[in-house]
Amino acid sequence: MRRHWLGVAVAAGGLVTTAAASPPVPPAPPAGQHAPPPPGFEYRTVTKYRTEYRTEFKDVQRTVTRKVPETVVKEVRETVMVPHWRDETRQRTVMVPVTRMETQQRTVRRTDWEVQQRERTVMVPETRVVEKQHKVLVPDVREEVRERTVLVPDVRLEERERTATVVRQVPETRTVRVETTARVAAPVCDPCTGLAGYVCQIVPLVRDVCVTTLRPVAEHVSERYTVAVPTVRPVREAVTVRVPGVREEVRTEQVPVTTLRPEKHVFGVSVPVTRTETESFQVPVREVQPRTEAYTARVREERPEVRVRNVPVTVYREVQEVVTERVACRVPVRVAYQVTVCVPVGPCNPCDE
């Protein structure tokens, strides 16, 4: 407890009091409230410091080794196989086709035709004329008197009334300002003799004149007129009409009738007769025979050949370069802040000092 009070006294300005004789320290009032301090204590504002770390950037020079590409032309010696062709005589055995004729026998069947007499019954048509009666419908026309109603056009007179607009001329007198000319005597001076005289001069003159004009006035007048209205009236009339019809009529006509009667006929028929024969014939037989022949073949050979060609080669060389970089670092900074504390107030004790 004594060490706690010593720390509070040092922070408040170096005042030291006895912890055993002082009562407990009340807490500080909240911010924005001004409560009265307890007896024997007072509020004091103490400035304290705390350490904060801030990030700052500083320029640092470093040496960097870079690889720079360079293209160098180098001679490369390589051995390639070059193809060559040469003619070589070789022998081969081929199979040659040969055709020979061979006699063979075969049995064939031959067909001959013989005429034989045969009998058959056929139906022979006979035609005879027979009279027949039949009914037919003959078209006929008869006249009938009929009545019908027709509409005859007619005209009737009808009086109607309408409103017409009539324009009437009404005389009207009004005053009009007219511009005319007038002759006025004006004094002049002769420049040669210096004598004064008068001359007639025309000047404009405006006067009021009464003018009578006709003003059109529209009037609405009711008038009656006669109109011919077309109509129709029914009229009954008798009309003779031709009515088509049919009548039955019996007619007789001769009709050919065809009948069939059986009749026997004798006729000759060609009948096929088959017989067997043996005959000889030549057959071509195809066979192959071996034969040796010489031919020229082209043989491909490869010969080694040394060739030199320039090849671009990319090499890398190291180059040292000094660069400046911005490096982030943490820097401690002392920041001051104020704290309100409650400290005891009383006589200073020399023993404590």
DAVEN-V413998 format. One record per residue. N is the residue number from 0. PHI is phi in whole degrees, -180 to 180 (999 if undefined). OMEGA is omega in degrees with one decimal (999 if undefined). D_FIRST is the distance of its C-alpha to the first C-alpha in Angstrom with 1 decimal. Layout:
N;PHI;OMEGA;D_FIRST + N;PHI;OMEGA;D_FIRST
//
This chain:
0;999;179.5;0.0 + 1;-65;179.1;3.8 + 2;-65;179.0;5.5 + 3;-63;179.2;5.2 + 4;-67;176.5;6.5 + 5;-63;178.8;8.7 + 6;-65;179.3;10.1 + 7;-68;-179.7;11.0 + 8;-67;179.1;12.6 + 9;-65;179.8;14.6 + 10;-66;-179.1;15.8 + 11;-82;178.3;16.9 + 12;133;174.1;19.0 + 13;95;178.7;17.2 + 14;-81;-179.1;15.8 + 15;-123;178.1;12.8 + 16;-127;-178.7;11.6 + 17;-82;-176.7;10.0 + 18;-74;-176.0;6.7 + 19;-73;-175.5;8.5 + 20;-90;-175.3;11.6 + 21;-98;177.1;10.8 + 22;-78;179.3;11.3 + 23;-63;-175.8;9.8 + 24;-81;176.9;11.2 + 25;-75;-179.8;14.5 + 26;-70;-180.0;16.0 + 27;-75;179.6;18.6 + 28;-69;177.5;22.2 + 29;-64;-178.8;24.5 + 30;-68;179.1;26.9 + 31;88;179.2;30.0 + 32;-115;-178.4;28.6 + 33;-117;176.9;27.8 + 34;-86;179.1;25.9 + 35;-68;-178.8;25.0 + 36;-70;177.7;21.4 + 37;-69;-179.5;19.8 + 38;-64;178.8;20.2 + 39;83;179.3;18.1 + 40;-133;174.0;17.3 + 41;-147;177.8;19.6 + 42;-92;177.1;20.3 + 43;-133;177.7;20.8 + 44;-96;-176.1;22.4 + 45;-112;177.5;20.9 + 46;-93;178.0;23.3 + 47;-120;-178.0;22.1 + 48;-129;173.8;24.3 + 49;-131;-177.3;24.9 + 50;-98;176.1;27.6 + 51;-118;-179.2;30.5 + 52;-109;178.6;33.6 + 53;-117;179.8;37.0 + 54;-96;177.7;40.4 + 55;-125;179.8;43.0 + 56;-111;176.4;46.5 + 57;-134;-177.9;48.1 + 58;-81;179.7;51.7 + 59;-126;178.4;52.2 + 60;-92;179.5;55.7 + 61;-131;178.4;56.9 + 62;-100;-176.5;60.1 + 63;-114;177.9;61.8 + 64;-101;179.5;64.8 + 65;-112;177.3;67.3 + 66;-104;-178.0;70.5 + 67;-102;179.3;73.4 + 68;-76;175.8;76.5 + 69;-135;-179.5;79.9 + 70;-102;-179.1;83.3 + 71;-122;178.6;85.8 + 72;-90;-179.8;89.4 + 73;-121;176.6;90.4 + 74;-88;-179.0;93.7 + 75;-118;177.4;93.7 + 76;-100;-179.1;96.7 + 77;-135;179.7;97.3 + 78;-104;-179.4;100.2 + 79;-118;178.1;101.6 + 80;-96;-177.4;104.3 + 81;-98;-179.9;107.2 + 82;-76;175.0;109.6 + 83;-134;-179.7;113.3 + 84;-119;175.4;116.3 + 85;-138;-179.4;119.5 + 86;-89;-178.9;122.7 + 87;-135;179.9;123.6 + 88;-89;-179.0;126.7 + 89;-130;178.5;126.1 + 90;-120;178.4;128.2 + 91;-146;179.8;127.5 + 92;-106;-178.6;129.3 + 93;-118;177.6;129.8 + 94;-97;-176.5;131.4 + 95;-101;178.4;134.3 + 96;-74;179.0;135.5 + 97;-131;-179.9;139.3 + 98;-111;176.2;141.3 + 99;-131;-177.7;144.5 + 100;-95;-178.1;146.9 + 101;-130;-178.8;147.4 + 102;-88;179.4;150.1 + 103;-131;178.3;148.9 + 104;-118;178.9;150.6 + 105;-149;178.9;149.4 + 106;-103;-178.5;150.8 + 107;-120;177.8;150.9 + 108;-111;-178.4;152.0 + 109;-110;-178.0;154.4 + 110;-115;174.1;155.2 + 111;-115;-177.6;158.7 + 112;-111;176.9;159.8 + 113;-119;-179.5;162.9 + 114;-94;179.4;164.5 + 115;-123;178.6;165.1 + 116;-88;179.3;166.9 + 117;-136;-176.6;164.9 + 118;-122;179.8;165.6 + 119;-145;179.4;163.2 + 120;-105;-179.7;163.4 + 121;-119;177.6;162.3 + 122;-96;-177.7;162.1 + 123;-98;179.2;164.4 + 124;-76;174.2;163.6 + 125;-128;-178.2;166.5 + 126;-116;176.9;166.3 + 127;-137;-176.6;168.5 + 128;-95;-177.9;168.6 + 129;-130;176.1;167.8 + 130;-84;179.4;168.0 + 131;-135;175.8;164.9 + 132;-108;177.8;164.1 + 133;-151;-179.8;160.7 + 134;-96;178.0;159.2 + 135;-127;176.9;157.6 + 136;-101;-177.9;155.7 + 137;-101;177.6;157.4 + 138;-67;-178.7;155.4 + 139;-140;-179.8;157.1 + 140;-128;176.9;156.4 + 141;-126;-176.7;157.4 + 142;-100;177.9;157.1 + 143;-132;176.0;155.4 + 144;-99;-178.1;155.2 + 145;-126;176.6;151.7 + 146;-106;178.1;150.1 + 147;-145;179.4;146.9 + 148;-107;-179.9;145.0 + 149;-117;178.6;144.2 + 150;-99;-179.4;142.2 + 151;-99;178.3;144.3 + 152;-65;-179.0;142.5 + 153;-143;179.9;143.2 + 154;-127;175.8;142.1 + 155;-123;-178.5;141.5 + 156;-89;-177.1;141.1 + 157;-139;179.0;138.0 + 158;-90;179.1;137.1 + 159;-131;-178.1;133.6 + 160;-124;-179.7;131.7 + 161;-142;179.2;129.3 + 162;-103;-178.6;127.5 + 163;-115;178.6;128.5 + 164;-103;-178.8;127.1 + 165;-114;178.6;129.8 + 166;-99;-178.9;129.2 + 167;-117;-180.0;131.2 + 168;-86;-178.5;131.7 + 169;-112;178.0;131.0 + 170;-70;-176.3;132.1 + 171;-143;-179.3;129.4 + 172;-106;179.6;129.9 + 173;-146;-177.5;127.1 + 174;-97;-177.3;126.7 + 175;-125;177.3;126.1 + 176;-84;-176.9;125.4 + 177;-116;179.0;128.0 + 178;-99;179.1;127.9 + 179;-127;178.6;131.4 + 180;-119;178.5;133.0 + 181;-138;178.9;135.1 + 182;-93;-176.9;137.4 + 183;-128;177.8;136.4 + 184;-81;-177.9;138.1 + 185;-121;179.5;135.8 + 186;-74;178.0;136.7 + 187;-136;-179.9;136.9 + 188;-123;-179.9;137.9 + 189;-79;-177.4;140.2 + 190;-70;-178.0;138.6 + 191;-85;-176.5;142.0 + 192;-97;-178.5;143.9 + 193;82;180.0;141.1 + 194;-88;179.2;142.8 + 195;-95;-179.9;140.8 + 196;-149;-179.8;141.8 + 197;-124;176.1;140.7 + 198;-128;178.4;140.1 + 199;-87;-177.6;139.4 + 200;-125;-179.8;135.9 + 201;-92;179.7;134.5 + 202;-123;177.6;131.1 + 203;-72;-178.5;129.1 + 204;-138;178.8;129.4 + 205;-110;179.4;127.2 + 206;-141;179.8;128.8 + 207;-92;-178.3;128.3 + 208;-126;176.4;130.8 + 209;-86;-177.6;131.2 + 210;-122;177.1;131.4 + 211;-100;-180.0;132.4 + 212;-125;178.3;130.7 + 213;-99;-179.6;130.8 + 214;-107;-179.7;127.5 + 215;-74;179.9;127.4 + 216;-124;-179.7;126.3 + 217;-88;178.9;125.5 + 218;-128;178.0;126.8 + 219;-96;-175.9;126.4 + 220;-125;175.8;129.8 + 221;-91;-179.7;130.6 + 222;-133;179.3;133.7 + 223;-110;179.9;135.5 + 224;-144;-177.3;136.9 + 225;-103;-177.7;138.7 + 226;-123;175.3;137.2 + 227;-86;-176.7;139.2 + 228;-102;179.2;137.0 + 229;-75;177.8;138.0 + 230;-138;175.5;138.3 + 231;-128;178.6;140.1 + 232;-130;-180.0;142.4 + 233;-75;179.2;143.4 + 234;-135;178.0;147.1 + 235;-95;-179.5;148.7 + 236;-140;178.5;151.3 + 237;-96;-176.4;153.4 + 238;-130;175.0;152.9 + 239;-89;-174.6;155.0 + 240;-117;175.0;152.7 + 241;-91;-176.2;153.8 + 242;-102;178.0;152.1 + 243;-76;178.2;152.0 + 244;-155;179.8;153.0 + 245;-133;176.3;154.6 + 246;-135;-178.8;157.7 + 247;-86;-178.4;158.7 + 248;-143;179.9;161.7 + 249;-95;-179.1;163.4 + 250;-124;178.3;164.5 + 251;-117;180.0;166.5 + 252;-144;179.3;165.9 + 253;-94;-175.1;166.9 + 254;-119;175.0;164.1 + 255;-73;-179.9;164.4 + 256;-117;-177.5;163.3 + 257;-106;176.4;162.6 + 258;-127;-178.8;163.1 + 259;-114;175.7;162.8 + 260;-125;-179.2;165.6 + 261;-77;180.0;165.3 + 262;-149;-178.3;167.4 + 263;-93;179.2;167.6 + 264;-123;174.3;167.3 + 265;-107;-177.7;168.0 + 266;-142;179.0;165.9 + 267;-96;-177.2;165.1 + 268;-124;174.9;161.6 + 269;-84;-177.1;160.3 + 270;-109;177.9;158.8 + 271;-76;177.9;156.6 + 272;-123;-175.8;157.9 + 273;-103;175.7;155.6 + 274;-134;-176.2;156.9 + 275;-108;178.4;155.3 + 276;-134;174.9;156.0 + 277;-110;-178.4;154.8 + 278;-132;177.6;154.4 + 279;-104;179.6;153.3 + 280;-149;179.8;150.8 + 281;-93;180.0;149.1 + 282;-119;174.6;145.4 + 283;-76;179.5;143.4 + 284;-109;-178.1;141.1 + 285;-105;177.9;138.2 + 286;-140;-177.5;136.9 + 287;-115;178.4;134.9 + 288;-126;179.0;136.0 + 289;-73;178.4;133.8 + 290;-147;-179.2;134.6 + 291;-96;179.2;133.0 + 292;-139;179.6;132.4 + 293;-103;178.6;130.8 + 294;-145;-179.1;128.2 + 295;-103;-179.3;126.1 + 296;-118;176.9;122.3 + 297;-93;-176.6;119.7 + 298;-105;-179.7;117.1 + 299;-94;177.3;113.6 + 300;-126;177.4;112.2 + 301;-119;-180.0;108.9 + 302;-114;177.5;108.9 + 303;-73;-179.8;105.9 + 304;-143;-178.6;105.4 + 305;-91;-179.9;102.9 + 306;-125;-179.8;101.5 + 307;-117;177.9;99.2 + 308;-140;-180.0;97.1 + 309;-89;-177.2;94.3 + 310;-120;175.4;91.0 + 311;-74;-178.7;88.0 + 312;-117;179.3;84.9 + 313;-97;178.1;81.4 + 314;-119;-178.7;79.2 + 315;-118;175.6;75.6 + 316;-118;-175.7;74.5 + 317;-88;-179.8;70.9 + 318;-128;178.6;69.9 + 319;-92;-175.4;66.6 + 320;-140;179.9;65.1 + 321;-95;-179.9;62.0 + 322;-123;179.1;60.2 + 323;-108;-179.0;57.2 + 324;-122;176.2;54.6 + 325;-94;-175.8;51.6 + 326;-112;178.0;48.6 + 327;-84;178.8;45.3 + 328;-141;179.9;42.1 + 329;-95;-176.8;38.4 + 330;-120;177.7;36.9 + 331;-75;-179.1;33.2 + 332;-133;176.9;32.6 + 333;-86;-178.8;29.6 + 334;-116;-178.7;29.3 + 335;-89;175.3;27.5 + 336;-145;-175.0;26.0 + 337;-110;-178.8;24.3 + 338;-133;176.9;21.2 + 339;-94;-178.1;20.6 + 340;-125;178.4;17.0 + 341;-106;-176.4;16.0 + 342;-120;179.1;14.5 + 343;-75;179.4;14.4 + 344;-124;-179.9;17.6 + 345;-174;179.8;18.4 + 346;-68;-178.1;19.9 + 347;-79;179.8;18.7 + 348;-93;-177.6;17.6 + 349;-70;179.0;19.8 + 350;-71;179.3;17.9 + 351;-70;178.0;14.9 + 352;-69;999;17.4
//
